Amino acid sequence: MKVYTKTGDKGETSLLGGQRVRKDNIRLEAYGTIDELNSFTGMILNFPIDEYDKNLILFIQNRLFDIGAFLAAEDEGAEYPLPDLRKINDQDISFLEQSIDRFDKDLPRLKNFIIPAGSSLISWCNISRTVCRRAERRIISIEDKDNKYLQIIIFINRLSDLLFVMGRKYAKDFNVNEILWNNDL
Protein backbone atom coordinates (compact mmCIF):
# COMPACT_ATOMS: atom_id res chain seq x y z
CA MET A 1 0.00 0.00 0.00
CA LYS A 2 1.34 3.40 -0.95
CA VAL A 3 1.56 6.16 1.64
CA TYR A 4 0.30 8.77 -0.79
CA THR A 5 -3.22 8.48 -2.21
CA LYS A 6 -3.51 11.80 -4.09
CA THR A 7 -7.07 12.12 -2.74
CA GLY A 8 -6.09 15.20 -0.73
CA ASP A 9 -4.36 17.07 -3.52
CA LYS A 10 -7.26 19.52 -3.90
CA GLY A 11 -7.45 20.47 -0.22
CA GLU A 12 -9.97 17.89 0.94
CA THR A 13 -9.75 14.74 3.02
CA SER A 14 -12.09 12.08 4.40
CA LEU A 15 -13.44 11.67 7.91
CA LEU A 16 -13.79 8.17 9.39
CA GLY A 17 -17.35 7.89 8.07
CA GLY A 18 -16.14 8.63 4.53
CA GLN A 19 -17.46 12.19 4.31
CA ARG A 20 -15.21 14.55 2.34
CA VAL A 21 -14.34 17.83 4.08
CA ARG A 22 -11.94 20.69 3.47
CA LYS A 23 -8.61 20.35 5.24
CA ASP A 24 -9.24 23.60 7.13
CA ASN A 25 -12.43 22.16 8.68
CA ILE A 26 -12.53 22.78 12.46
CA ARG A 27 -12.76 19.02 13.10
CA LEU A 28 -9.47 18.52 11.23
CA GLU A 29 -7.95 21.47 13.10
CA ALA A 30 -8.95 19.76 16.34
CA TYR A 31 -7.61 16.30 15.62
CA GLY A 32 -4.59 17.73 13.81
CA THR A 33 -3.73 19.66 16.96
CA ILE A 34 -4.19 16.47 19.00
CA ASP A 35 -1.72 14.78 16.63
CA GLU A 36 0.71 17.67 17.11
CA LEU A 37 0.27 17.41 20.89
CA ASN A 38 0.99 13.68 20.71
CA SER A 39 4.25 14.31 18.85
CA PHE A 40 5.42 17.01 21.25
CA THR A 41 4.48 14.93 24.30
CA GLY A 42 6.47 12.04 22.87
CA MET A 43 9.59 14.20 23.04
CA ILE A 44 9.47 13.87 26.84
CA LEU A 45 10.29 10.16 26.44
CA ASN A 46 13.72 11.12 25.05
CA PHE A 47 14.89 12.19 28.50
CA PRO A 48 16.01 10.11 31.51
CA ILE A 49 12.68 10.00 33.33
CA ASP A 50 11.52 7.31 35.71
CA GLU A 51 9.40 4.29 34.79
CA TYR A 52 6.15 5.74 36.18
CA ASP A 53 6.60 8.83 34.02
CA LYS A 54 7.40 6.79 30.91
CA ASN A 55 4.27 4.70 31.40
CA LEU A 56 2.25 7.86 32.02
CA ILE A 57 3.46 9.41 28.76
CA LEU A 58 2.65 6.21 26.86
CA PHE A 59 -0.82 6.18 28.44
CA ILE A 60 -1.31 9.81 27.39
CA GLN A 61 -0.13 9.14 23.84
CA ASN A 62 -2.49 6.19 23.46
CA ARG A 63 -5.42 8.24 24.78
CA LEU A 64 -4.50 11.05 22.37
CA PHE A 65 -4.76 8.57 19.49
CA ASP A 66 -8.19 7.56 20.81
CA ILE A 67 -9.23 11.22 20.98
CA GLY A 68 -7.97 11.91 17.46
CA ALA A 69 -9.95 8.97 16.08
CA PHE A 70 -13.08 10.03 17.97
CA LEU A 71 -12.79 13.58 16.64
CA ALA A 72 -12.31 12.25 13.09
CA ALA A 73 -15.54 10.21 13.32
CA GLU A 74 -18.74 11.90 12.21
CA ASP A 75 -22.06 10.05 12.21
CA GLU A 76 -23.93 12.66 10.23
CA GLY A 77 -23.68 11.93 6.52
CA ALA A 78 -21.47 8.89 7.02
CA GLU A 79 -21.07 6.81 3.87
CA TYR A 80 -20.22 3.67 5.83
CA PRO A 81 -20.56 2.52 9.45
CA LEU A 82 -18.15 3.97 11.96
CA PRO A 83 -15.83 1.58 13.81
CA ASP A 84 -16.19 1.08 17.55
CA LEU A 85 -13.93 3.65 19.11
CA ARG A 86 -12.51 3.78 22.61
CA LYS A 87 -13.97 6.75 24.46
CA ILE A 88 -12.31 8.75 27.20
CA ASN A 89 -13.81 7.72 30.54
CA ASP A 90 -13.78 8.79 34.18
CA GLN A 91 -10.92 6.39 34.97
CA ASP A 92 -8.72 8.05 32.33
CA ILE A 93 -9.39 11.47 33.86
CA SER A 94 -8.89 10.12 37.37
CA PHE A 95 -5.49 8.68 36.42
CA LEU A 96 -4.36 12.13 35.24
CA GLU A 97 -5.65 13.71 38.46
CA GLN A 98 -3.86 11.10 40.59
CA SER A 99 -0.64 11.75 38.68
CA ILE A 100 -0.99 15.51 39.18
CA ASP A 101 -1.50 14.95 42.92
CA ARG A 102 1.43 12.52 43.07
CA PHE A 103 3.81 15.03 41.48
CA ASP A 104 2.44 18.16 43.11
CA LYS A 105 2.67 16.95 46.72
CA ASP A 106 6.48 17.17 46.66
CA LEU A 107 6.69 20.55 44.94
CA PRO A 108 7.11 23.91 46.61
CA ARG A 109 3.92 25.95 46.89
CA LEU A 110 3.35 28.08 43.81
CA LYS A 111 3.50 31.80 44.66
CA ASN A 112 4.47 33.30 41.28
CA PHE A 113 4.00 32.67 37.61
CA ILE A 114 6.83 30.57 36.21
CA ILE A 115 8.63 31.33 32.96
CA PRO A 116 8.40 28.22 30.74
CA ALA A 117 12.14 27.53 30.49
CA GLY A 118 15.06 26.07 32.41
CA SER A 119 16.01 22.96 30.45
CA SER A 120 15.06 21.14 27.27
CA LEU A 121 12.89 18.70 29.20
CA ILE A 122 11.03 21.48 31.02
CA SER A 123 10.57 23.31 27.72
CA TRP A 124 9.07 20.23 26.05
CA CYS A 125 6.59 19.91 28.92
CA ASN A 126 5.59 23.53 28.43
CA ILE A 127 5.43 23.35 24.63
CA SER A 128 3.17 20.31 25.06
CA ARG A 129 1.08 22.22 27.61
CA THR A 130 0.50 25.16 25.28
CA VAL A 131 -0.37 22.91 22.34
CA CYS A 132 -2.74 21.07 24.70
CA ARG A 133 -4.49 24.35 25.49
CA ARG A 134 -4.85 25.07 21.77
CA ALA A 135 -6.28 21.58 21.22
CA GLU A 136 -8.83 22.27 23.93
CA ARG A 137 -9.89 25.50 22.16
CA ARG A 138 -10.19 23.69 18.82
CA ILE A 139 -12.31 20.88 20.31
CA ILE A 140 -14.61 23.39 22.00
CA SER A 141 -15.10 25.04 18.59
CA ILE A 142 -16.72 21.88 17.17
CA GLU A 143 -20.50 22.06 17.40
CA ASP A 144 -21.49 19.56 20.08
CA LYS A 145 -25.19 19.71 20.91
CA ASP A 146 -25.10 16.30 22.62
CA ASN A 147 -21.97 16.94 24.74
CA LYS A 148 -20.25 13.90 23.22
CA TYR A 149 -16.88 15.67 23.57
CA LEU A 150 -17.31 16.62 27.25
CA GLN A 151 -15.08 13.81 28.61
CA ILE A 152 -12.46 14.66 25.99
CA ILE A 153 -12.50 18.33 26.99
CA ILE A 154 -12.11 17.42 30.67
CA PHE A 155 -9.25 15.02 29.85
CA ILE A 156 -7.45 17.63 27.76
CA ASN A 157 -7.96 20.25 30.47
CA ARG A 158 -6.42 17.93 33.10
CA LEU A 159 -3.62 17.00 30.71
CA SER A 160 -2.55 20.63 30.36
CA ASP A 161 -2.44 20.87 34.16
CA LEU A 162 -0.41 17.66 34.34
CA LEU A 163 2.09 18.89 31.76
CA PHE A 164 2.59 22.08 33.78
CA VAL A 165 3.17 20.10 36.98
CA MET A 166 5.51 17.72 35.14
CA GLY A 167 7.65 20.68 34.08
CA ARG A 168 7.86 21.74 37.73
CA LYS A 169 8.60 18.16 38.83
CA TYR A 170 11.49 17.90 36.37
CA ALA A 171 12.90 21.22 37.58
CA LYS A 172 12.99 19.71 41.07
CA ASP A 173 14.20 16.25 39.93
CA PHE A 174 17.09 17.70 37.89
CA ASN A 175 17.96 20.59 40.27
CA VAL A 176 16.94 23.31 37.82
CA ASN A 177 15.88 26.58 39.40
CA GLU A 178 12.41 27.62 38.33
CA ILE A 179 12.51 30.99 36.61
CA LEU A 180 9.93 33.21 38.23
CA TRP A 181 8.09 35.88 36.30
CA ASN A 182 9.42 39.32 37.13
CA ASN A 183 7.15 42.10 35.87
CA ASP A 184 9.83 44.67 36.76
CA LEU A 185 12.11 43.55 33.92
N, C-alpha and C positions, 0 to 999 in steps of 0.2 A: 504494500500500500504506500502510495506517495504521500509525503507530508503536505505538499501543496495541491489544492483542488481547483484553484482559479475561480471558485464560486464567489469569492469576496472581492474580486478585482474591481467591481463597480461600486464599492462602498457599502455592501450589504452582507449580512451573515444570517445564519439560521439559529433560532432558539431550540431548546431540546424537543419541543413539540413539532418542529419543522417549519414554523412560521418564519418568514423572511423579514428582517428589520434592518434599518440603517445602522451602521456601526457607531453612530453617535447617539443612539437610543439610550435613555437613562438606565435601562436595565443592563445594557452592556457596560455603561460607565460604572455601575455598581459592581458587577461581578469582575470587571477588569481591574477595578481598584482592589477588590479582595485578592485577586491573583497577584497584583503588585505587592500587597501587604504580605502575602504568603512568601514571596521571594525575599523581601527585606527581612522578615522574621527568621527565615532560614539562615541568614547571615550570622545570627547569634550562635548557631551550632558550630561555627568555625573557630570558636574560642574555647579555652580550657574551663568549661563550666561543669558542675557536678552532675551526677547521673539523674537526680530528680529534675533538674532544670532541662537536661537533654530530653527526657521523657515528656516533660511539660511542653516544650517547643514542638516535639513531634505530634503530641495530642492537638495542639493549636493548629498546626499545619494541616492535619487530617480534617479537623472541623472546618477550617477555611475552605478546603476542597468541597466539603459537604455544602457549605453556604453558597459557594460559587455555583454549584450544580443546581441548588434550589432556586437561586436567583435567575438562572438561565432557563428554568422551566416555566412555561406559561400555558395554562389550561385553555384559555380563551383563544379560539381559532386554531387549535392544535390539529395538525394534519395526521398525526398518529399518536397512539397512547403514550403517556409519559411513563418513564420507569419509576419504580419505587425508590424514593430518595430518603436518605437518613436526615431527619430533622433535628435541629438543636433542641435540647430538652433541659429541664431543670437541673439534672445531674451535671450536665456540661457547664452550666453557669455556676453551680455550686463548687465545682472543682476549681474554676478560676478564682472564685471568692476565697476558698480555702488556701489557695496558693498565695493570693495577695496577703491574707492574714499571716500566713507562715513567714513570708519575707518581711512584712512590715513590723512585726513584733520586735525584731532585733535592730531596727533602724532608729536613728535619733529623730525626735519629734520635729516635724516640719514647721519652720517658723518664717521662712522666706520662699520666694519663688527661686527655682534652681535653673541656671543656664544649662541647656541641653548639650553638654560637652564634658570633656575630662579624659576620655580614652575612646578608642575605636569601638569597643564593646558597648560602652555607655551611649555613644552616638548612634549605633545601630538600634539599640532599644528605643531611643527617642525618634529616630527616623521612622521606625515601625509604628510607634505611638501616633505620630502625626498623620501617617498614611491611614492608620486605623480610624482616626477621627474623620478623615475625608471619606472613607468607606461608609462610615455611619451616616454622614450627610447624604451621600449618594443613595443609600438604601432608603432613607426616609423620604427621598424625592420620588420614589416609585409609588404610584397610586396603590393603596392597600386598604380597601374598604372593609375587608374581613379580618384585618390584623394578623394575616398569616406570616408576616415578617417580624412580629413583636419579639419572639424569643431570639431571633437573629440580632435584632437591634440591642437587646439587653446583653447578649453575649459579646457583641462588638464593643459596647460601652464598657463592660467589665474588662475586656481584653486591653483596651487603651489604658485603663487604670493599672492593670497588671504590668504592662510594658513600662510604665512610668516607675513603678515600684521596683521592677527588675533593674532598671538603670541605677536606681539608688542602692540596691542590694550589691550590684557589681562594683560600685564606687567603694562601698564598705569592704567587700571581699578582697578587692585588689588594692586597698589602701590609696584610693584616689580621692583627693579632697573635692567635695562638691563645690561647684562654683555658684555662689549666691548672686542673685540679681541685685545690682547696685544702681538705683535710679539717679545717683549723683554723678555717674560717669558721663 
